[in-house]
Amino acid sequence: MNKEETNKKPKKISFAKTREGKEEFETTLLDLARVTHVRAGGKQLRFRAVVVTGNKMGKVGVGVASGLDVAQALEKATFQAKKNLIEIPIIEDTIPHEVYAKFGPAKVLLRPQRKGRGLVAGGTVRVICNLAGIKNISSKLLGRTGNKLNNARATINALTKLRITKSEDLKS
């Protein structure tokens, strides 16, 4: 290794290529957990990361991965989130209609709001809607679970159910 290679800063994993016309994605760590697996040789410690990524223009995804250390888990989860991107129809900074979804014990209700109302959502739903680019929405977590992963997947399920009708398409 020469001096140039040792003095270089480590590269950040960036998917921002706006000059070439591709979209810029922002990622947020939702949950980081230590998980153990009991095997014949003893307990094996790993880290599980839940990452949300979005471009604030209608694309968002959730990724979950585990690794031997935190950095590896984050990198794998970010890759999974990019792979699982969904596109959301956004009309006038809100969603087209009310939607309900369930994932395991997590239940979420999303309602469109008028302009200026803001992002009335808590925790997981707020992070996902913010990264998706939804500015005016009201949500309620109806399930009794506080599990961020299940709540995130329920929110993604709700957002995949959104459809635009022809009358709504003519308004915007």
C-alpha positions as CSV (number, residue, x, y, z in Angstrom):
1,M,0.0,0.0,0.0
2,N,1.3,3.4,-0.9
3,K,0.8,6.7,0.9
4,E,-2.2,7.7,-1.3
5,E,-4.2,4.6,-0.4
6,T,-3.6,5.0,3.4
7,N,-4.5,8.7,3.5
8,K,-7.8,8.2,1.6
9,K,-11.0,8.6,3.7
10,P,-13.3,5.6,3.6
11,K,-16.0,6.0,1.0
12,K,-19.5,6.5,2.1
13,I,-22.2,4.4,0.5
14,S,-24.1,6.9,-1.4
15,F,-26.7,6.4,-4.1
16,A,-26.9,10.1,-4.9
17,K,-26.3,10.6,-8.6
18,T,-28.4,13.6,-9.4
19,R,-26.1,14.8,-12.2
20,E,-26.8,11.7,-14.2
21,G,-30.5,11.9,-13.7
22,K,-30.9,9.3,-11.0
23,E,-32.7,10.0,-7.8
24,E,-31.1,10.8,-4.5
25,F,-32.1,8.5,-1.6
26,E,-32.0,9.2,2.1
27,T,-31.7,6.4,4.7
28,T,-32.8,6.3,8.3
29,L,-32.1,3.7,10.9
30,L,-35.4,2.6,12.5
31,D,-34.3,-0.1,14.9
32,L,-31.0,-1.8,15.9
33,A,-31.3,-4.9,18.1
34,R,-28.8,-7.5,19.5
35,V,-30.1,-10.9,18.7
36,T,-28.7,-14.2,19.9
37,H,-29.0,-17.7,18.4
38,V,-28.2,-20.6,20.7
39,R,-26.2,-23.3,18.8
40,A,-24.3,-26.4,19.8
41,G,-21.2,-24.4,20.5
42,G,-22.9,-21.7,22.6
43,K,-24.7,-18.4,21.9
44,Q,-24.0,-16.6,18.7
45,L,-24.4,-12.8,18.9
46,R,-25.5,-10.8,15.9
47,F,-27.0,-7.4,15.2
48,R,-30.3,-6.8,13.4
49,A,-30.9,-3.5,11.6
50,V,-34.1,-2.1,10.3
51,V,-33.5,0.7,7.7
52,V,-36.0,2.9,5.8
53,T,-34.9,4.6,2.6
54,G,-36.7,7.0,0.4
55,N,-36.2,9.9,-2.1
56,K,-38.9,12.2,-0.7
57,M,-40.6,12.1,-4.2
58,G,-42.8,9.0,-3.8
59,K,-40.4,6.1,-3.5
60,V,-39.8,4.4,-0.1
61,G,-38.6,1.0,1.1
62,V,-37.9,-1.0,4.3
63,G,-34.9,-3.3,4.7
64,V,-34.1,-5.8,7.4
65,A,-30.8,-7.6,7.8
66,S,-28.5,-9.0,10.5
67,G,-24.8,-9.1,10.6
68,L,-21.8,-9.9,12.8
69,D,-21.3,-6.3,13.6
70,V,-23.4,-3.1,13.4
71,A,-21.8,-1.8,10.2
72,Q,-22.3,-5.0,8.3
73,A,-26.0,-5.2,9.4
74,L,-26.6,-1.5,8.4
75,E,-25.0,-2.1,4.9
76,K,-27.0,-5.2,4.3
77,A,-30.3,-3.6,5.5
78,T,-29.7,-0.5,3.3
79,F,-29.2,-2.8,0.3
80,Q,-32.4,-4.6,1.1
81,A,-34.3,-1.4,1.5
82,K,-33.2,-0.2,-1.9
83,K,-34.2,-3.5,-3.4
84,N,-37.7,-3.4,-1.8
85,L,-38.6,0.2,-3.0
86,I,-42.3,0.9,-3.7
87,E,-43.8,3.8,-5.5
88,I,-46.5,5.8,-3.8
89,P,-49.1,8.0,-5.6
90,I,-49.0,11.5,-4.0
91,I,-51.6,14.1,-4.8
92,E,-51.1,17.6,-3.5
93,D,-48.6,16.4,-0.8
94,T,-51.0,13.8,0.6
95,I,-52.3,10.3,-0.2
96,P,-55.3,9.9,-2.6
97,H,-57.7,8.1,-0.1
98,E,-58.0,6.5,3.4
99,V,-56.3,3.1,3.7
100,Y,-56.0,0.4,6.4
101,A,-53.5,-2.4,6.6
102,K,-52.3,-5.2,8.9
103,F,-49.1,-7.0,9.3
104,G,-49.0,-9.6,12.1
105,P,-50.3,-7.9,15.2
106,A,-49.6,-4.4,13.8
107,K,-52.6,-2.4,12.4
108,V,-52.3,1.0,10.8
109,L,-54.8,3.5,9.5
110,L,-53.7,6.3,7.1
111,R,-55.9,9.2,6.2
112,P,-55.3,12.1,3.7
113,Q,-55.3,15.6,5.1
114,R,-55.8,19.1,3.7
115,K,-52.8,21.3,2.8
116,G,-51.1,22.8,5.8
117,R,-52.2,20.1,8.3
118,G,-48.8,18.5,8.5
119,L,-47.5,15.1,9.3
120,V,-49.7,13.9,12.1
121,A,-48.1,10.5,12.7
122,G,-46.0,8.9,15.4
123,G,-42.8,7.0,15.3
124,T,-42.4,4.5,12.5
125,V,-45.2,5.9,10.3
126,R,-43.8,9.4,10.6
127,V,-40.3,8.3,9.4
128,I,-41.7,6.3,6.5
129,C,-44.1,9.1,5.3
130,N,-41.3,11.7,5.7
131,L,-38.9,9.7,3.5
132,A,-41.7,9.0,1.0
133,G,-42.4,12.8,0.6
134,I,-45.9,12.8,2.1
135,K,-46.3,16.2,3.8
136,N,-50.0,16.1,4.9
137,I,-51.2,12.9,6.5
138,S,-52.9,11.6,9.6
139,S,-52.3,8.2,11.0
140,K,-53.2,5.9,13.8
141,L,-51.5,2.7,15.0
142,L,-54.5,0.5,16.0
143,G,-52.5,-2.6,17.0
144,R,-51.2,-3.1,20.5
145,T,-47.7,-3.8,19.4
146,G,-44.7,-1.5,19.8
147,N,-42.6,-3.5,17.5
148,K,-41.1,-1.0,15.0
149,L,-40.5,-3.7,12.3
150,N,-44.1,-4.9,12.3
151,N,-45.4,-1.3,12.3
152,A,-43.1,-0.4,9.4
153,R,-44.2,-3.4,7.4
154,A,-47.9,-2.6,8.1
155,T,-47.3,1.0,6.9
156,I,-45.6,-0.2,3.7
157,N,-48.6,-2.6,3.1
158,A,-51.0,0.3,3.5
159,L,-49.0,2.5,1.1
160,T,-49.0,-0.3,-1.5
161,K,-52.8,-0.4,-1.4
162,L,-53.0,3.2,-2.6
163,R,-54.5,3.7,-6.1
164,I,-55.4,6.7,-8.1
165,T,-58.8,6.9,-9.8
166,K,-59.4,8.9,-12.9
167,S,-61.3,11.7,-11.1
168,E,-58.4,12.2,-8.6
169,D,-56.0,12.2,-11.5
170,L,-57.9,15.0,-13.2
171,K,-57.7,17.2,-10.0
172,S,-53.9,17.3,-9.9
